[in-house]
Amino acid sequence: MADKRFFAKSGSYSIADLAERVGGELMNCPAPDTVIEDVASVEEAAGSDICFVENRRYVAALGSSKAGVCLLPRNIADRAPEAMPLIVSERPRRAFAKIAALFYPQEDHRTGVDQSAHVDPSAELGDGCFVGPGATIGAGAKIGAGVKICANACVGEAVVIGDGTVIGENASVSHALIGARVVIYPGARVGTCGFGFEVDESGLVKMPQLGRAIIEDDVEIGANSCVDRGSGPDTVIGRATMIDNLVQIGHNVQIGKGCIICGQAGIAGSARIGNYVVLAGQVGVGGHLEIGDGVQVAAMSGVSNSIAPGQKVGGMPTVPINDFRRQIAAVKALGRRKSDQENK
């Protein structure tokens, strides 16, 4: 259950109202006007809470749950307690996310410029902005309406930030055009110098990084992640792409819309990632490669060749996911045979 010291609840809602908001079907609900006070896990829910169950792994917990109503798929509805009201949904996790956001909207109504912040006189701030303690905004920056620039964040010269964007504590943004409703989490770095050099026996020459970082609308960039600016072409993150914590995105990388880049993934310079691609945790993508639309890459994989659209791959180097699973099975079988031989 949400700790009220950190999360403010918006109110209470009837079962019928919640079902309507997520397009769910009521089952076993003789009193649809019953008021639900909060969201909770299936194990912790009380009689005034709503919970959700998505798959059969949690059926045992569902059978003993005290929840006032449960969101679940139709195929496990018969495993719920007889007296428990149900909201049947094809995607109960998604529905629960919407309901949790209804109970606990992530709203930040702060406005104004803290007296310890520094805003260059030539910077433009839209209506309803908030600039937190110690934050800095450089010359010529253009900040849209309702933007939140949190404590000690740094917005560089000439940066453009769209309406409703949030720049988290201690984050920095430079050489960048940022869209609307973007969230850059604490400690993230956007627009930093890309990693490019020319090396021979006479020494190292650093390549000037003269491009930008372009972050389209509704993107999120996780805590302590880094998005380098381009070296000449731009680095581009497409609309509604979600980037987890501790991710490195190199210079000139282009990522399409709706991608999911999980923690500790790294994408080397000039790689091109299509739309709706999923890179699981600790995936490494080599430079100058192309990953097609809808590709899914398993955790801890190394991508060393381009991947056609729609493929599911894994391993180091990556192979089709079924081949990867066979490789793992073969290694396990080899280990068992060796162990059996040693024990004879």
C-alpha angles and dihedrals in degrees: 000000000000116000105238091212088071106024127050117214118222100209144281130300137196121247090244092052092050092048091051093049092057098034092245130154119240117230131178090005114134092165108044091167091067109128120238115206105188150354123255144159118276090252097049102034119123129201094279095049136090120220136173138223120194106178144016095266088081098044092106091054090046092055092059098035120126094202119143090224135359132209111216144143120268095248093069099033090105090061094063121100111276095244097045117109112228138205108203115210134167088223108030095169091055091046091050090051090056092048093047089052089050092054093041111029112189096231126158113191097177116128136172137056119282114235091238094054122096119221116178111236091237094056118103120223122192125221119293098015125155123210112186133214114301095003119141132206118193133223117294096008115150115212120189129223119293095010117157116211104184132210116313094354116147124217112188133221118298093001114152119214123186129226120294097010121147123214107195130223115296093000120138131210124187137157088013145128109208123194132219125295093009118154118209107185127219117296096010120140121214124182098014120153114288121236106252131142143159112218132186137141091288092061144265126314117193115223113231111246101220102161133088139241109242115195114187127213123300096012121145122206114195130231116292093003120140129216111186121211119243125269094228104324111058131257106239130194111192128229119293095001113153118216118190128215122293097019123149120210114184131216120293093012114149118203122186129223127294097014125152116215111185130210122301093008116144129203117194124220123297095007115146119217120191130219123298094007119159120210109184124212119310095004114156121207119196124230124274093014127134122223113192130226117291097012117154120202120195122234120282092014126145116221109205100156134044116270126218119235119282097017125141111210141169143172137058105306095019123249131172108299095247091053089049091053091049089051091053091047091050093051091049091049090049090051092050092050092051091048091050091051092050091050095053 
